[in-house]
């Protein structure tokens, strides 16, 4: 009964509270395009707040009904991006048309995912956790003149769904071994789907779902800031290939980000550099099973950059 309650609470947390009509898809773009898009968006917000009713109608594809909704919003106080994106039929496409800058669309998609999921809290350090039926992988990342990889480790997990108290104690002990950071990120398991799932896959998927619920509940019990992250949205942010090539694509992306001894790594979609130690670079080149670390790293970077983008648009 308790487990059902926990799972229900997580399901409610997954429901988008804002921008539900916008799709959180953000492609890689240059840092200059991003800055220009922020300027265009702020200029648009100022225009919507100060323009006359007839001037509002001069915007591309903004009709009388939308004008009345904006005027009604203005009566409540200054227009914020959060309020504007909560209006029905206001999409990233429409804001890009109104501003005349297509970069606004890319910014809005990332921004809406950040505000609907993380609210007004802006952590600078995160522990990103990748769940598995046999191992749990974590990486610790710090946002400071780039994204710094501070720690990385894997723990073996003997997860027994028919002995939940034993599994609870084991995962609870795992939390005490994690580094202290502003937030903790869990890979959201509800996106694990296959067209033709077999019995083995369904069992593994159920185990991961229960494991996620236990981790989530323990984090909340300890008043930790814990978030669930959609792997689908992380993949879209880094423009990774979809299943069955996603794992290989994620590993290749991290390798490109960290570079090697003779070549610097590429920057992230937001223009940040992933800073790693020589030990991790050597470890990542030699290690065979890298997809767990790759998923954990990309999840942490995406989260920090979504939050950073929210900072700029405040």
C-alpha positions, 0 to 999 in steps of 0.5 A: 500500500505504501509503495502504491502511494509512492508510485502515485506521488511520482506519477503526479510529479511527472505531470507537466504543470506549465507549458504542457502544450510546448514540446521540450525539444532543444537542438544544439545551437551557437551561443551567439544565436542563444544570446540573440534569442534571449534579447528578442524574447525580452524585447517581445515581452516588453512590447506585449506589456506596453503596446496598444491593442491595435499595435498587438494586432500587427504581430504575425498571426496574433488575432483579436482573441489572443490580443484580448487574452494578453490584455487580460493578463496585463491587468494582473500586473507585469507580464512574465514569460511564465505567465505568458506560456501558461496561456492556451494556444501560446506555443513556441512557434507563435512566440517565434513568429511574434518576435521574428526570431526562430531562436526563440522557439529553441529557447522556449522549449528548453525554458518551459521544461525547466520551469515546469519541472524545477520551479524557482530553485537553481542548484549549481551542483548535482549528483546525476544517478543512472539506475540499473538492475545490477549497478547504480552509476552516479556522477557529480557535476559542478557548474562553475566556468563550464561544467566540472565533473567532480566524482564518478562511481558505480555501486553493485545493487542486489535488488530483490523485489520480493524482499522490499525492506532489504532492498530499501535498506540497501538503497538507503545506505547507497544515499549515504555514500553519495556526495553532498550536492544541491540536487539529485537527479534520477533517470525517469523510468517511465520512458522505457518502452519497446514495441514488442516487450518480452517477459525479461524486459517487463521484469527489468522495467518493473524492477527499475520502476520500483527502485526509482520509487524507493530512491525518490521516497528516501530522498524526500524523507531526508528533505533532499532536492530530488528530480526525475529527468526524462531520458527522452528530453535529454536525448533530444537536447543533445540530438542523440540517435534513438533506440537501438543506437541511443547508447552508442550515440550517448557514449560518442557524444561524451567522448566528443565533449571530453576530447583527448590529449591532443584535441579539445572537446566540443562545447555543449549545446549551451556553449559550456565546456565539460571539464574532466580530470586526466584520470577520468579521460583515461578511464573513459577511453579504456572502460568497456561499458560506458553507457551508464556513465554517459547517460549520467553525465549527459543528464546532469549537463542538460539539467544544469543548462536548462536551469542556466537558461532559466536564469537568463530569462528571469 
